[in-house]
Amino acid sequence: MSGGPARILRALFAAAVALCWAAAVTVQAAVPVDRLRLPPGFRVELWAEVDNAREMALGAGRTVFVGSYRAGRVAALSYDEHYRVRRQSTIALGLQRPVGVAFRDGALYVSAVDRILRYDDIESRLDNPPAAVVVTADLPSEAHHGWKFIAFGPDGKLYVPVGAPCNICEPDPERYALILRMERDGSGREVVARGVRNSVGFDWHPDTHELWFSDNGRDWLGNDAPPCEINRLSQTGQHFGYPYCHGGTIADPEYGGRHACSNFTAPAWNLGAHVAPLGLRFYRGKQFPARYRHAMFVAQHGSWNRSRKAGYSVLALQLEGNRVVAAEPFVEGWLQAGDKVWGRPADVQELPDGSLLISDDMAGAIYRVSYRP
């Protein structure tokens, strides 16, 4: 190539890089982290920018995997010994709502509505990801509540929720409104919880190993009903009420006459109406003050079906034994005066040093909360 065209191409490439860098800086400057409010002694920083970030999962090395809702992308964030992100890699593109990510024995598992995919030996291949192995491809394909948070339980099995394909309906109880578990190869599928409208987050209690999960309440029953729920599974196969009963006591106006609320397992804790709890995790670390040990952090994505917005925060639920005894704000500020919203928390994930990551699918950001009194 002659000198003239080569110089032009180099100039165009440099301009493109400059524009991309400027865009990245602009996005970062546009994330108003200073508006976030936390308890005394805590600090929050913008840790990484990931488009439409949803569920997060820790790898065995210094890697955090991140799924997305609309972006169709799964990302890997590599961080150093000081917990600074040094590289962002793309594991997959073009997937249908790959919200869920889970890591086990060197492999990354990804949910994509009707299927679960597996990427083997992933941490050694971040720059050249392997082809996906299909674990299962026969999950319901409806987009309505079709995205799936996934995680491995203490039993080594993969847990996968399947939401109701509607706001309120009476769907096939063997296909929808439930939480499944299966072996890592997709075999041995079993329903562990029923009557679950749409769970987008769960974790196991560090001591009892019981499954706790969020459930998003139905819409169009008014500003303040029904509550969204935090539920505790104490026995395989329990039914949590949907579509007949909401919040433990509210009979559905269309389906409630078919079964009494007393027939179902009541919530462990009722949240506000329409606050949309998504990811939740028990805190197992030691960096935060002792009162947060085994507390549950819940990302409240925020309302849309309400005249005044609610949610848009991370809550800390305090437990005594297997009971929730209090809920208090932990991070607020995404919802500003005048019902103006600039971010929506989607998941929480503890890092090995005990700091806490929070994903935000609206701002395209991941924040890191640490305690420095």
C-alpha positions, 0 to 999 in steps of 0.5 A: 500500500502506498504511503498516502492511502496508508496514512489515511487508513492510520488516521481513520483508525486513530480517529475511530479509537479516539472516538471510542475512547471519548465515548467510553469516557463520556459514559463513565462521566455520565454515571453519577456515582456520587448520588448514591447513598450508603451507611456511614463507613461505606464507599462506592465506586464505578468498577466497570462499564458493561452494557445492560449488565444483569447477573454476575458470577465469580470464576475460579481465578480473578474473573467476574462473568456478566450476563445481559438482558437486551444486549445479547452479550456475555462479558468477562471482567478480569481484575488484578490483586488490587481488585481493579478491572484490567480487561473486558472480554466477550464470551458470547454475542447474539444470544437471546436474553442471556441474563443468567451466568453460573460457574462450575468446575472451570465451565461457564453456564449461560441461560438463553431463554429456552436453553442452557449453554456451557463454555468449557475451560473458559478462564484459560480461553477468555480471548478465544472462547470455545464453541458453546455446548448445549446442556438443554434446549427444551425449556419454554421459549416464551419471552414473557418472563422467559429470561432466567437467573441460574445458580449452582446449589450446595447439592452441585445441581443447577437451579433454573427458574421458569416464569409465568408466560403472562402477568396473571394466568393459570399456566401448565404447572409442570412447565411454568411458574416454578424453579427447576434443578438439574444435573450439570449435563441437563439430566435428572430434571426436577421441580423444587418450587411451584407457584413462583410467578417470576424469580430472578434471584436466589441463594442458599443460606450459609448455615441451613443451606435452604433456598431463598428466592425473590418473586416479582408480584403481579401487575394491575392491582393498584399502586400498593398491591400486591407485595413482591416477595422473598421466599424460603424453600424448606421442603422440595415441591412447596407451592408459593401461591401464584396465581391464586394468592399473593403476598400470603394473604391477598386472593387474586380477583380472577383466580383466588376463588379456586384455592384458599391462601392457607393452602400455600407457603407464605412469604418469608418477607413481603417487600413493597408493591412493584419494587421488582426484586431481582438478584439476592445474595447472603453476605458471607464475607468479613469486610463489612461490620459484623451486623451484616454477616449472613444478611441478605442483600437484595437488588430492587430493580424498581417499579413501572406499574405504579403512579409514583416510582418505588424500589431502585435500591439495594436492601439489607435484610437482617435474619435471626435463624430462618426468619427475616426480622428487619429490612433497611436501605443499604444503597439508594440514590438511583431514584431522584426527586421528581421520579427521575431515574438514572439507574436500576440495580439488577444483581449483587455479588460478593468478591473474595475480599468481602466487597460487594458488586452491584450491577446496573442494567440501565446505566450499563455499570457495575459498582463496587461497595467496600467498607473503610471506616 
